[in-house]
Each structure stands twice: as C-alpha cells, then as structure tokens.
C-alpha cells in the first residue's frame, strides 16, 4: 500500500507540472475566496527516543509509515495570501514490548490554524504554510501480565498502566504545489511536518491495592511527517 500511495502522489505532481506549463489555463483573477481541501497520503511518525528497560521488559520505539487523512477549510484574503483551519488524522504509532508479543498503539489527531503564502504562475500554484497545531495524543489504559515481572518470592506479577491523554501546541510547516484542473478544482501534492517534543520515559510505581503500575511520561510527542495528494475545491 505504501508504494501504491507514493505512485499516486508522484503521478499527481507530474500531472500538475504538465498542466501548468502547457498553458492551457490562462492566468486570471480567480473570483473564488473560500475553499475546501482534502489530503490523503503517507505518514512517517518518528519515535524520537531510545529503548527503555523496565523490570526486564524492553519498550522499543517503532516508527510507523501508514495512512494519513486531512480536511481543511480556507479563505483567500488576497490571491497570494490565505488562512486555513484543518484537522489531520494520523494512523498513530506503536511501542513494542520485548520479549512479550504485544504492542502499545498510540492515537494522534491534530487541529491546525495556518497562514498560507501562495506564488501563482498561470495555472501553477506553489505554496508554503505555517502556524500552530493542537495535537491530541492518547493511548488510554492497558494491562501487562508476564513472568518477567517477578516479585520478591518469584511469583508472577501483573502490571496495570495508564498513558495519560495529553494535548500539545506544536509548530507545523507545509510546502506544496497544485495546478488548476478547472476554475474551481485544483490538484496537487504537499509535504508537511508537525515538530515533536520531549523524550519517551517510563518507570514503575505503586497503583491501587499496592499493585505495580507503569508510569509513562505524557510530556512526549513524536515528530509527524507526511506526503499527500491534495484536492482543492474553490467556491
């Protein structure tokens, strides 16, 4: 699926360039101010941390390349400057537990408010964007049971854990290219990045009923990158 999506993005970019330099769409002042944009492509979540060992169980960061989707609403203040509000759903990322055969899956969702600068040449539009993104990061509770967690007398212990839901305000940057297919439809490609923060850390504490509890540092967010095909509808 990854190769298939990259082929779609590459074909889209080549098609935009052909449309632009063929000169079939004449330069004109577009009367449309509002637009709706949809993106679909491949994410690259980079788990910016090292493996962590807790009671002989290794938490291994796992980068994840998977599907991402985005929808946004924008307004063109002038032909070369606009504002945009959007939401992006990432497939998330995972931490593998070794030697256990299990993963901790992590959900990521961002809401963005971006300023958009546009360079227009005939039917071709090159744009750069930047602004804050509010990122929702959530795992919820999970449960680990293994002989690797052994007590004072060698009995098997069960570990409860809760990875707190967290919100981050992080900078986001996007750069892309699009071309007019009709007066009201543009097709293009975009590369975007939301910058992560902090370092993944874990420790063992005592939960309810003196039960061991895995404590996770919730002030950590990985770097999120994506390359996507873009369809824009102007109205």
Beta strands, then each sheet from edge to edge (+ up, - down):
strand 1: 34-46
strand 2: 52-54
strand 3: 57-62
strand 4: 64-78
strand 5: 81-98
strand 6: 102-121
strand 7: 124-138
strand 8: 140-150
strand 9: 156-163
strand 10: 166-180
strand 11: 185-194
strand 12: 202-206
strand 13: 212-216
strand 14: 223-234
sheet 1: 2+ 3- 5+ 4- 1+ 14- 11+ 10- 7+ 6-
sheet 2: 8+ 9- 13- 12+
end
